[in-house]
């Protein structure tokens, strides 16, 4: 008979396409569920990563109060870190010639707040643009972006220089003082972010009290004395 079984085939076609639609819906639902789970997993990962970053950032920006030593003629460390250079250099900008230099390397795990080595007045302030070499390299003191602060000590009227040096990661120096400010020994004077170097310039008459490889505490460790 003509068209025999056509209705049945139509029924089968409807059943087939509804089955395809059902499978598509189920697959879409499965994919959505997987994506939802993945989204939740990614969210938890990002939240965990952010928490770790926040904890590290709080640790990095910690700012303990130094136990500033009392006594005449003391020069304390301007930074937390390791002494890796003790030498004599020419520093014409503020020191006016030959002077002693103590260079302190700050790793990313060190406190990055700097402290005034002596009580006195900020008589020199100069920001020098430059490169961003690794602070591990001694030449970074001359070539990297840096801020030179010149202090005149209240006690002996001696000049003390502090050079804050940016590194390959540390590209921001945040000074807390300006030209003409009076500072107390151990007072916070700046912040250098994420690994850097700080140079301390002393008159030739200053008696150095530390040695190479010493770990020093900003505002606390006695670096030298005027005798």
C-alpha positions as CSV (number, residue, x, y, z in Angstrom):
1,X,0.0,0.0,0.0
2,X,1.2,3.4,-1.0
3,X,2.9,5.3,1.8
4,X,2.7,2.3,4.0
5,X,4.9,2.7,7.0
6,X,5.5,6.5,6.4
7,X,3.8,7.5,9.6
8,X,5.9,4.9,11.5
9,X,9.1,6.3,9.9
10,X,8.0,9.8,10.9
11,X,7.5,8.6,14.4
12,X,10.9,7.0,14.4
13,X,12.4,10.3,13.0
14,X,10.7,12.3,15.8
15,X,11.9,9.8,18.3
16,X,15.4,9.9,16.9
17,X,15.7,13.7,16.9
18,X,14.1,14.0,20.3
19,X,16.7,11.4,21.4
20,X,19.4,13.5,19.8
21,X,18.0,16.6,21.6
22,X,17.9,14.7,24.9
23,X,21.5,13.6,24.5
24,X,22.6,17.1,23.6
25,X,20.8,18.5,26.7
26,X,22.5,15.8,28.8
27,X,25.9,16.5,27.3
28,X,25.4,20.3,27.7
29,X,24.3,19.7,31.3
30,X,27.4,17.5,32.0
31,X,29.7,20.1,30.4
32,X,28.1,22.8,32.4
33,X,28.5,20.8,35.6
34,X,32.2,20.1,34.8
35,X,32.7,23.8,34.0
36,X,31.0,24.8,37.2
37,X,33.2,22.4,39.1
38,X,36.2,23.7,37.2
39,X,35.1,27.3,37.9
40,X,34.8,26.5,41.6
41,X,38.2,24.8,41.6
42,X,39.7,27.8,39.8
43,X,38.0,30.1,42.2
44,X,39.4,28.3,45.2
45,X,42.9,28.2,43.6
46,X,42.8,31.9,42.9
47,X,41.5,32.7,46.4
48,X,44.3,30.5,47.9
49,X,46.9,32.2,45.7
50,X,45.6,35.6,46.7
51,X,45.7,34.6,50.4
52,X,49.3,33.5,50.0
53,X,50.2,36.7,48.1
54,X,48.5,38.8,50.8
55,X,50.4,36.9,53.6
56,X,53.7,37.4,51.7
57,X,53.0,41.1,51.1
58,X,52.2,41.6,54.8
59,X,55.4,39.8,55.7
60,X,57.4,41.8,53.1
61,X,56.1,45.1,54.3
62,X,56.6,44.3,58.0
63,X,58.0,47.2,59.9
64,X,59.3,46.3,63.3
65,X,60.4,49.0,65.8
66,X,64.2,49.0,66.1
67,X,65.9,48.9,69.5
68,X,67.8,52.1,68.8
69,X,71.1,52.0,70.9
70,X,71.8,55.0,73.1
71,X,75.2,56.6,73.4
72,X,77.4,59.3,71.9
73,X,78.9,59.1,68.4
74,X,77.0,56.0,67.3
75,X,76.1,55.4,63.7
76,X,73.5,52.7,63.2
77,X,72.7,50.6,60.1
78,X,70.4,52.4,57.7
79,X,69.0,49.0,56.4
80,X,68.3,45.4,57.2
81,X,70.5,43.0,55.2
82,X,74.0,41.6,54.7
83,X,77.1,43.7,54.5
84,X,78.9,42.7,51.3
85,X,81.2,45.7,50.6
86,X,83.4,47.7,52.9
87,X,85.7,50.0,51.0
88,X,86.7,53.6,50.2
89,X,85.2,55.5,47.3
90,X,84.9,59.1,46.0
91,X,81.5,60.5,46.6
92,X,81.6,64.1,45.3
93,X,77.9,64.9,45.5
94,X,77.5,65.3,49.2
95,X,80.6,63.8,51.0
96,X,82.8,66.0,48.8
97,X,85.5,63.4,48.1
98,X,87.1,60.3,49.6
99,X,85.0,58.5,52.2
100,X,84.3,55.1,53.6
101,X,81.5,53.0,52.1
102,X,79.5,50.2,53.7
103,X,77.1,48.5,51.2
104,X,74.2,46.4,52.4
105,X,72.4,44.0,50.2
106,X,68.7,43.5,50.9
107,X,67.1,40.3,49.8
108,X,63.4,39.9,49.2
109,X,63.0,38.4,52.7
110,X,64.6,41.3,54.5
111,X,62.7,44.2,56.0
112,X,62.7,47.0,53.4
113,X,62.1,50.0,55.6
114,X,65.3,52.2,56.0
115,X,66.3,54.1,59.0
116,X,68.4,57.2,59.8
117,X,71.9,56.2,60.8
118,X,72.3,59.3,63.0
119,X,70.3,62.2,64.4
120,X,70.6,65.2,62.2
121,X,69.3,67.2,59.4
122,X,68.6,66.2,55.8
123,X,70.9,68.7,54.0
124,X,71.1,66.9,50.6
125,X,68.4,65.1,48.6
126,X,68.9,64.0,45.0
127,X,67.0,61.4,43.0
128,X,69.2,59.9,40.2
129,X,67.5,58.0,37.3
130,X,69.3,55.0,35.9
131,X,69.1,51.3,35.1
132,X,67.7,48.4,37.1
133,X,70.5,46.0,37.3
134,X,70.5,43.2,39.9
135,X,71.2,44.6,43.3
136,X,73.6,41.7,43.8
137,X,76.0,43.5,41.5
138,X,78.2,46.1,43.1
139,X,78.1,48.4,40.0
140,X,74.4,48.8,40.6
141,X,75.3,51.5,43.1
142,X,76.6,53.7,40.3
143,X,74.3,52.7,37.5
144,X,70.9,52.0,39.0
145,X,68.2,54.4,39.8
146,X,68.9,55.7,43.3
147,X,68.2,58.4,45.9
148,X,71.1,60.0,47.7
149,X,70.3,61.5,51.1
150,X,72.9,63.6,52.9
151,X,72.6,64.0,56.7
152,X,74.6,66.3,58.9
153,X,74.9,64.7,62.3
154,X,73.8,66.8,65.2
155,X,76.5,65.6,67.6
156,X,79.7,66.1,65.6
157,X,78.4,68.0,62.6
158,X,79.9,65.2,60.4
159,X,78.4,64.3,57.0
160,X,76.8,60.9,56.6
161,X,75.4,59.8,53.2
162,X,72.8,57.2,52.6
163,X,72.2,56.0,49.0
164,X,69.0,54.0,48.4
165,X,69.4,51.9,45.3
166,X,66.7,50.2,43.2
167,X,67.2,46.7,41.9
168,X,66.0,44.5,39.0
169,X,62.8,43.8,41.0
170,X,62.7,46.8,43.3
171,X,61.8,49.7,41.1
172,X,60.2,52.0,43.5
173,X,61.9,54.0,46.2
174,X,59.5,55.7,48.6
175,X,61.2,58.4,50.7
176,X,59.6,59.4,54.0
177,X,61.8,62.5,54.4
178,X,62.5,65.6,52.4
179,X,65.2,68.3,52.2
180,X,65.5,70.2,55.5
181,X,63.8,67.6,57.7
182,X,65.3,66.8,61.1
183,X,65.5,63.1,61.9
184,X,66.4,61.1,64.9
185,X,68.8,58.1,65.0
186,X,66.8,55.0,64.0
187,X,63.9,57.0,62.6
188,X,62.2,55.5,59.4
189,X,63.4,57.4,56.4
190,X,62.3,55.4,53.4
191,X,61.0,52.2,51.8
192,X,62.5,50.3,48.9
193,X,60.3,47.6,47.5
194,X,61.3,44.0,46.7
195,X,65.1,43.4,46.9
196,X,67.6,46.3,46.7
197,X,70.8,47.8,48.1
198,X,71.6,50.6,50.5
199,X,75.0,52.3,50.7
200,X,76.2,54.1,53.8
201,X,78.9,56.8,53.3
202,X,81.1,57.7,56.3
203,X,83.9,60.2,56.9
204,X,87.4,58.7,56.9
205,X,87.5,59.6,60.7
206,X,84.7,57.2,61.5
207,X,85.7,53.9,63.2
208,X,83.9,51.0,61.5
209,X,82.6,48.3,63.9
210,X,81.3,45.6,61.6
211,X,82.9,43.3,59.1
212,X,82.0,41.7,55.7
213,X,79.1,39.2,55.7
214,X,77.7,40.6,58.9
215,X,73.9,40.6,59.0
216,X,72.7,44.0,60.2
217,X,69.4,45.4,61.5
218,X,68.2,48.8,60.4
219,X,68.2,51.4,63.1
220,X,69.7,49.0,65.6
221,X,73.1,47.5,64.6
222,X,76.0,49.9,65.3
223,X,78.0,50.2,62.1
224,X,80.6,52.8,63.2
225,X,81.4,55.4,65.8
226,X,82.9,58.8,66.0
227,X,85.6,58.7,68.6
